[in-house]
């Protein structure tokens, strides 16, 4: 199974740690920052997809990586001004785009506790 984790900040770190508990899951990490939290903490060596993924380019990414599931771990602070409305629109757009690929999407929020 392949899991695409979009966002490697604090939320992404928590998701990656949980996914690593199952050795049968291949984890692909996408983030627009080379020095994201997951790299800084040594959770991952490097970001696999160094790009700002949006509903406009997530399809190309999925064509190339063929994930079985996508975790959206972008944080409101990633938007530069804590814009939760923008984050909500991002999740809705990603879910709509990935529905055509029949890939399940799990939006992860700071309310989720691992």
Secondary structure, DSSP 4 states (H G I P E B T S, - for coil): -EEEEE--SHHHHHHHHHHTTSTT-EEEEEES-TT-HHHHTTSSSS-SEES---TTTHHHHHHHH--SEEEE---GGGGSS--HHHHHHHHHHHHHHHHTTT-EEEE--TT---
